[in-house]
């Protein structure tokens, strides 16, 4: 179960596919394997047939941001 939420990145902590160390990485779930992978916007758009944007759980960083209400418990 812990592997379900492990985020895979490249060795340099950049995009999993192109290895570019982009400022903006998106958390995407690989459809076939179910793995979470960090992708840059270019790779995310080019591979929409193989990845889905992951929104399966609330992110603690959003709840901790000033002016943002905490996510409700489910």
Backbone as JSON, one array per atom type, in Angstrom:
{
  "sequence": "XXXXXXXXXXXXXXXXXXXXXXXXXXXXXXXXXXXXXXXXXXXXXXXXXXXXXXXXXXXXXXXXXXXXXXXXXX",
  "N": [[0.82, -1.2, 0.0], [2.0, 1.24, 0.69], [3.65, 1.74, -1.49], [1.87, 2.67, -3.33], [1.67, 5.38, -2.98], [4.22, 6.31, -3.3], [6.43, 8.53, -4.84], [7.86, 8.69, -7.96], [10.77, 10.04, -9.36], [13.26, 11.49, -11.54], [16.83, 10.77, -11.36], [18.0, 13.22, -10.76], [16.02, 14.52, -9.45], [14.15, 15.57, -11.16], [11.92, 15.63, -14.0], [10.39, 12.51, -14.55], [10.38, 11.25, -17.05], [11.81, 12.8, -19.12], [13.94, 13.75, -17.72], [14.48, 16.41, -17.28], [15.17, 19.1, -15.16], [12.78, 20.59, -14.14], [11.04, 23.53, -13.0], [8.39, 23.26, -12.48], [6.65, 20.55, -11.72], [4.34, 17.93, -12.31], [2.17, 15.81, -10.56], [1.57, 12.69, -11.62], [-0.32, 9.76, -12.36], [0.69, 6.66, -13.51], [-1.06, 4.83, -15.8], [-1.01, 2.02, -16.45], [0.77, 0.81, -14.53], [0.11, 2.0, -12.12], [1.81, 3.58, -10.66], [2.99, 6.58, -9.05], [4.29, 9.38, -10.65], [6.54, 12.05, -11.2], [6.12, 14.51, -13.54], [7.17, 16.81, -16.09], [5.49, 19.63, -17.62], [5.54, 19.44, -20.44], [6.04, 16.67, -20.97], [3.88, 15.56, -19.6], [1.69, 16.46, -21.13], [2.31, 15.33, -23.62], [2.04, 12.64, -23.11], [-0.56, 11.94, -22.35], [-2.15, 9.77, -22.89], [-1.14, 7.71, -21.42], [-0.97, 8.5, -18.78], [-2.58, 9.82, -15.83], [-3.76, 12.73, -14.12], [-3.0, 12.88, -10.74], [-5.24, 12.95, -8.16], [-5.97, 11.82, -5.77], [-5.92, 12.16, -3.04], [-5.96, 14.52, -0.26], [-3.53, 17.14, -0.11], [-1.09, 17.78, 2.28], [0.48, 20.13, 2.19], [-1.14, 22.06, 1.06], [-3.06, 22.5, 3.01], [-1.5, 23.66, 4.94], [-0.8, 26.08, 3.92], [-0.86, 29.65, 4.15], [-3.94, 31.27, 4.61], [-5.47, 29.34, 3.37], [-8.03, 27.1, 3.76], [-8.08, 24.12, 5.77], [-8.23, 20.83, 4.33], [-11.28, 18.98, 4.32], [-11.89, 16.19, 6.47], [-12.2, 12.86, 5.28]],
  "CA": [[0.0, 0.0, 0.0], [2.87, 2.41, 0.74], [4.15, 1.99, -2.84], [0.83, 3.37, -4.08], [1.87, 6.82, -2.82], [5.63, 6.66, -3.5], [6.55, 9.35, -6.04], [9.08, 8.43, -8.72], [11.34, 11.15, -10.12], [14.56, 11.11, -12.12], [17.93, 10.81, -10.4], [18.27, 14.61, -10.37], [14.75, 15.0, -8.89], [13.4, 16.24, -12.21], [10.89, 14.87, -14.7], [10.66, 11.08, -14.61], [10.58, 10.81, -18.43], [12.86, 13.49, -19.89], [15.02, 14.06, -16.77], [14.66, 17.85, -17.17], [14.94, 19.58, -13.81], [11.82, 21.66, -14.33], [10.51, 24.16, -11.8], [7.01, 22.86, -12.29], [6.4, 19.14, -11.98], [2.98, 17.53, -12.01], [2.06, 14.46, -10.04], [0.76, 11.92, -12.55], [-0.37, 8.32, -12.08], [0.85, 5.84, -14.7], [-2.29, 4.03, -15.88], [-0.75, 0.58, -16.43], [1.43, 0.31, -13.31], [-0.44, 2.65, -10.93], [2.85, 4.33, -9.96], [2.99, 8.03, -9.12], [5.52, 9.87, -11.26], [6.61, 13.49, -11.38], [6.36, 14.83, -14.95], [7.11, 18.21, -16.5], [4.27, 19.88, -18.39], [5.69, 18.92, -21.81], [5.87, 15.21, -20.96], [2.5, 15.27, -19.17], [0.79, 16.67, -22.27], [2.64, 14.39, -24.7], [1.75, 11.26, -22.72], [-1.86, 11.87, -21.69], [-2.76, 8.46, -23.1], [-0.55, 6.76, -20.47], [-0.95, 9.06, -17.43], [-3.7, 10.6, -15.32], [-3.38, 13.61, -13.01], [-3.37, 12.22, -9.49], [-5.94, 13.78, -7.17], [-6.61, 10.8, -4.94], [-5.9, 12.48, -1.61], [-5.61, 15.91, 0.01], [-2.11, 17.37, 0.08], [-0.86, 18.55, 3.5], [1.07, 21.44, 1.92], [-2.22, 23.0, 0.8], [-3.69, 22.83, 4.28], [-0.56, 24.45, 5.72], [-0.58, 27.37, 3.27], [-1.62, 30.72, 4.79], [-5.17, 31.7, 3.93], [-6.15, 28.21, 2.76], [-8.72, 26.27, 4.77], [-7.67, 22.72, 5.71], [-9.13, 19.93, 3.61], [-12.13, 18.24, 5.25], [-11.59, 14.76, 6.66], [-13.15, 11.99, 4.57]],
  "C": [[0.87, 1.27, 0.0], [3.41, 2.74, -0.65], [3.14, 2.76, -3.69], [1.05, 4.88, -4.05], [3.34, 7.23, -2.92], [5.76, 7.39, -4.83], [7.89, 9.09, -6.7], [9.5, 9.67, -9.49], [12.62, 10.63, -10.77], [15.63, 11.21, -11.03], [18.22, 12.22, -9.91], [17.03, 15.3, -9.8], [13.93, 15.81, -9.89], [12.32, 15.33, -12.79], [11.31, 13.4, -14.84], [11.0, 10.64, -16.04], [11.75, 11.48, -19.12], [14.06, 13.91, -19.03], [15.29, 15.56, -16.64], [14.32, 18.28, -15.75], [14.06, 20.81, -13.88], [11.38, 22.23, -12.99], [9.13, 23.62, -11.47], [6.83, 21.41, -12.7], [4.98, 18.8, -11.55], [2.99, 16.08, -11.54], [1.07, 13.69, -10.91], [0.8, 10.45, -12.17], [-0.3, 7.57, -13.4], [-0.31, 4.85, -14.72], [-2.01, 2.54, -15.74], [-0.19, 0.07, -15.11], [0.82, 0.88, -12.03], [0.58, 3.46, -10.15], [2.64, 5.83, -10.12], [4.33, 8.48, -9.67], [5.43, 11.38, -11.42], [6.99, 13.78, -12.82], [6.32, 16.33, -15.17], [5.87, 18.39, -17.38], [4.36, 19.35, -19.81], [5.42, 17.42, -21.86], [4.44, 14.83, -20.55], [1.54, 15.41, -20.34], [1.05, 15.68, -23.4], [2.22, 12.96, -24.38], [0.43, 11.13, -21.98], [-2.55, 10.51, -21.88], [-2.25, 7.43, -22.08], [-0.61, 7.23, -19.02], [-2.24, 9.8, -17.11], [-3.18, 11.53, -14.23], [-3.87, 12.95, -11.73], [-4.02, 13.23, -8.55], [-6.65, 12.87, -6.17], [-6.63, 11.11, -3.46], [-5.58, 13.96, -1.41], [-4.12, 16.04, 0.29], [-1.88, 18.25, 1.29], [-0.29, 19.95, 3.25], [-0.01, 22.47, 1.63], [-2.88, 23.44, 2.09], [-2.8, 23.74, 5.11], [-0.33, 25.84, 5.13], [-1.42, 28.45, 3.95], [-2.84, 31.11, 3.95], [-5.93, 30.58, 3.25], [-6.76, 27.35, 3.85], [-8.23, 24.82, 4.65], [-8.69, 21.88, 4.96], [-9.98, 19.18, 4.62], [-11.72, 16.77, 5.32], [-12.63, 13.95, 5.91], [-13.28, 10.68, 5.26]]
}
